[in-house]
Amino acid sequence: MDLPPNIAAAIACIPLVGGIIFYILEKRNSFVRFYAMQSIIFGGIWILFDIVSRIVLMIFSSVPAVGGFFAVLWGLIAMLVHLAFLVILIVTIIKAFTNVRWDIPYIGPIARKQIGETA
């Protein structure tokens, strides 16, 4: 790959798509592969949360009388979680771009294990 490792790793941080592309294309650079695998796992969790959140929102909104309150409350909670996902994504891209290997809590060690690295 002709891209510098920090640029490739930063692009690989784009959830799922960037991760999958760079995980397939990059076979030698463990820095890029780590960020690609972390992106794949992080993106999967983000999508899974979104699906579960929508299902919970539909269930809450169908409850008579108090459903509207719970739906709004869950909507606010889901919005805050999505904001946290976005902040983590931005931090990860910045860390990758500045050549710093940063583990997303809980996800980073799993990514390291998947690419065969030790902590």
C-alpha positions in Angstrom: 0.0 0.0 0.0 1.3 3.4 -0.9 -0.3 5.4 1.8 1.7 6.4 4.9 0.6 4.1 7.8 -0.9 7.0 9.9 -3.1 8.1 7.0 -4.1 4.5 6.2 -4.9 3.8 9.9 -7.0 7.0 10.1 -9.0 6.0 7.1 -9.3 2.5 8.4 -11.0 4.0 11.5 -14.2 4.7 9.5 -16.5 2.2 11.1 -16.9 -1.1 9.2 -16.3 0.1 5.6 -12.8 1.6 6.2 -11.9 -1.2 8.6 -12.9 -4.0 6.2 -11.2 -2.5 3.2 -7.9 -1.9 5.0 -8.0 -5.2 6.8 -8.2 -7.0 3.5 -5.7 -4.8 1.6 -3.0 -4.3 4.3 -1.2 -7.5 5.1 2.1 -6.3 6.6 1.6 -3.2 8.8 0.3 -4.2 12.2 -0.6 -0.6 13.1 -3.0 -0.3 10.2 -4.4 -3.8 10.7 -5.0 -3.0 14.4 -7.0 0.1 13.6 -8.9 -1.8 10.8 -9.9 -4.6 13.2 -10.8 -2.2 15.9 -13.0 -0.3 13.4 -14.7 -3.5 12.3 -15.6 -4.4 15.9 -16.5 -0.9 16.9 -18.7 -0.4 13.8 -20.5 -3.7 14.5 -21.2 -2.7 18.0 -22.5 0.7 16.9 -24.8 -0.9 14.3 -26.0 -3.5 16.8 -26.7 -0.8 19.4 -28.7 1.2 16.8 -30.8 -1.8 15.9 -31.5 -2.7 19.5 -32.2 0.9 20.3 -34.8 1.2 17.5 -36.5 -2.0 18.7 -36.7 -0.8 22.3 -38.0 2.6 21.1 -40.8 0.8 19.2 -41.7 -1.3 22.2 -41.7 1.7 24.6 -43.8 3.9 22.2 -46.5 1.2 22.0 -47.1 1.1 25.7 -50.4 3.0 26.5 -50.3 6.1 28.8 -46.6 6.1 29.9 -45.2 4.9 26.5 -44.6 8.4 25.3 -42.6 9.4 28.3 -40.4 6.2 28.1 -40.0 6.7 24.4 -38.7 10.2 24.9 -36.5 9.1 27.8 -35.0 6.2 25.7 -34.6 8.5 22.7 -32.5 10.9 24.9 -30.4 8.0 26.3 -29.8 6.6 22.8 -28.8 10.1 21.5 -26.2 10.4 24.3 -24.8 6.9 23.5 -24.6 7.8 19.8 -22.8 11.0 20.7 -20.4 9.0 22.9 -19.8 6.7 19.9 -19.1 9.7 17.7 -16.6 11.2 20.2 -14.8 7.8 20.4 -14.6 7.7 16.6 -13.1 11.2 16.4 -10.6 10.4 19.2 -9.6 7.2 17.4 -9.1 8.9 14.1 -7.0 11.6 15.7 -4.9 9.0 17.6 -4.3 7.0 14.4 -3.4 10.1 12.4 -0.8 11.1 15.0 0.8 7.6 15.0 -0.5 6.7 18.5 -1.8 3.2 19.0 -4.9 3.7 21.2 -7.2 1.0 22.4 -10.8 1.7 22.6 -11.8 0.4 26.0 -12.8 -3.3 25.9 -12.6 -3.3 22.0 -8.8 -2.6 21.6 -7.7 -5.8 23.5 -10.1 -7.9 21.4 -8.8 -6.3 18.2 -5.2 -7.0 19.3 -6.1 -10.6 20.0 -7.8 -11.0 16.6 -4.7 -9.8 14.7 -2.4 -11.8 16.8 -0.7 -9.1 18.8 0.0 -9.2 22.5 -0.6 -6.1 24.7 
